[in-house]
Amino acid sequence: MKRRALLLAGGLATVADAMAQQAPAGAPRAKRTGPPDVQPVTLGGVRYEALHWGRKRGLGQNGGFIMAIDMASGRELWVQRIYEIRYSPDMEPDVQDRFITAIRKRMFSNTLEITDEAGHRYRFDPATRAVSPH
């Protein structure tokens, strides 16, 4: 009953926090939260969205990728790396992941502005797939 009240009053994060506080001493705890939900952007019939779990697809890093999806067919057109994450072997990989937090259409152009968790911004041109720091 107590967990249900927490779920209704504070959402899932509160329940997870409450359960972690009840965990026995020495029990493993999550190192970080998952990536944020990122609103996709549609330009010219193509939807651009963040691809968070690149390692699951053999891409070598989690975060830093967007994918293009044809709106008419729902088919994935391509995946593009926006920035590289250089993992240190001395640290856990999951604490080094850096995810995309926002994708926005830039005013007066058909380019995108992409922001990561560290606040870095990148300009992306879907027509040429060119990436530049912003």
Secondary structure, DSSP 4 states (H G I P E B T S, - for coil): -HHHHHHHHH-HHHHHHHHHHHSPTT----SS--PPP---EEETTEEEEEE--GGGGT-SSSSSEEEEEETTT--EEEEEE-S-----TTS-HHHH---EEEEEEPTTSS-EEEEETTS-EEEEETTTTEEEE-
